[in-house]
Amino acid sequence: MIKGARVPERAYAIVLWIVSVVFAIFLVGFGNLIIGDLPRVETTITPDQFVESAQNRKVEDELKTVDRRRAEIDDKLAIARLQLQQAQSASKTATETFQAWIQTRTATTDPQQDPEVIERTRQLEQLKSGERSVQSGIDTLENERLSIQQRANALRQQQSDLQSDAYPAYERALFWQELRIFLLRLAITLPLLLLAAWLVVKRRKGNYWPLSRGFVLASVFVFFVELVPYLPSYGGYIRYGAGIIMTFAAGHFLIKNMRHYLERRREVEAQAEEERRKLVSHDEAFKKMAAKVCPGCDRPIANMEGSETNFCVHCGMTLFNHCARCDARKMAFFRFCMACGAPAEEVQ
């Protein structure tokens, strides 16, 4: 099969594609950094910024006072509970000792021990009284702590209500901040996308098309892929809207070009073969012939069994002829005969 492009030309085309892709990668990375850093142009918004400051400050100060008082009570309760444990332990020990002594006294029935019974009973009662006093102090502290806890809960509920009242204002401010950042991102990416579309339409044949192609790839990727993580909830409408507009514009452009192409092909096919052959370059003819397509009308070359196809059955263009010097059959677009090397100008 005859290739229209030389090996160095194909290699050069591949290298230019690599250059385009590498250029696009660096542009994408650079653009991603810019888009990612855009939120820094705005200050961070928090719900606390929209809470009524004086009232919230008053609630916070009172809440701090309540928390400090509750911490003090917790410390006193810890000490009181430890004292209660000690009092209960001492009372239990004294009770056990007293009961053992009573059993001994009952066994001996010594009347002289009656004053000691009274004294021991009085000491045991003092221990029980001390235990009850500590328990009473604990009950008082727990009641005070319950009251403080209820006040703290009321203050926190008040603080929560203040934040709830401020949340709609926070959401509005956040919405407008996201909108500003998104429009700033869009103001950067959309013109790049439009410029990329203009390059595709107007500069595809330019000398710097490989670099322009890299810019086009980067612009499309940044707009439709890199911009996605930063889109607010309404950003998808803009992205898909831009996609619809671009698709419609591309479809309109292609349909218009296709009609223009078909009209031009009809005009070309109406011309004489000599004029039509001038419009086909040597390399283009080789590519089309290698693909079994007529260089004159781009239709498939018809092949009939048992016969040679020398002309296009659709437009009549000469595809194969014979060398004037050696009469070898050759492609009509050869510049020289492949059998004897005679120039194509000698073809009759």
C-alpha positions, 0 to 999 in steps of 0.5 A: 500500500502506498502511503501519502506521507513520508516516514519523516513527515509521519514521525514529525506529526507524531512528535507535534502531537506529543508537543501538543499534549505536553503543552496541554498538560502544563497549561492544565496544571497551571490553570488548575492552580489558578482556579484552586486559589481563587477562593483566597480572594474572599474572606472565610464566612462562618455562621458566627459572623451573623449572630447578634454580637451583643446578645451572643456575647452576654450569653457566652459570658453568663455561660462561662460563669455558670460553667465555672460555678458548676466546675467548683461544685463538681470539685466540692462534690468529689471531696464530699463523696470521698468524705462520705465514703470515709464516714461510712467506712468509719461508721461501719467499723464502729458498728461492727466493733460495737456489735461484737462488744455487746455480744461479749457484754451479754455473755458476761452480764457484768452490770459495771459495763452499763456506762461503757455501753452508753458511751459506745452508743453515743460515739456510734451515734456521733459517727452516724450523725457525721455521715448524715451531715456529709450526705446532707451537704452532698444533697445540697451541692447536687441540688445546686448543680442541677439548678446550674445545669438547667441554667446552662442548658437554657443558655445553650438553647438560647445560643442555638436559637441565636445561631439558627436566626442568623443562619439564613443571613449566613446562607445568603452571604455564602451564596453570593460569595460562591457566586462571585468566586464561580463567576470569577472562575467562569470569567477565566475559563469561558473566554479560554474556551471561546478562544479555543473554539475560534482557533479550531475554526480559524487557525487549524491550518496555521503554522503554530497549530500544534501549540494551538491544539495543546491550548484547545485541549487544555481549555476544554479539559479545564472547563469541563473537567477541572472546573467541576469540583468547584461548581456550586449547586447551580454551576452545572446549569452553566456547564451543561448550558455551555456544552449545549451551546458549543455542541449546537454551534459545532453542529451548525458549523459542520452542517454548513461546511458539509453543505458547502463541501457538497456544493463545491464537489458538484461544481468540481465534478462539473469541470473538465478532468484536467482542471479537477486534477490540478485541485488534487495534490500528489500526497492527497491523491496517494492517501486516497488511492491507498484508501481505495477512494477516488481523489476526484470525488471521494467515492469508493473505487469500484472493482469488477471481477476480471477487469481493470479499473482505470477510471472512476465510475462516479466522476470519470477521473483517470485513476490508472494509465500506461507509461508512454515509454514502456507501456507499464500500467501505473497510477495516473498520479505517479510523477514517474513510471515505477517500471522505467522511471520515465517522467509522467509528462511523457504520458500520452 
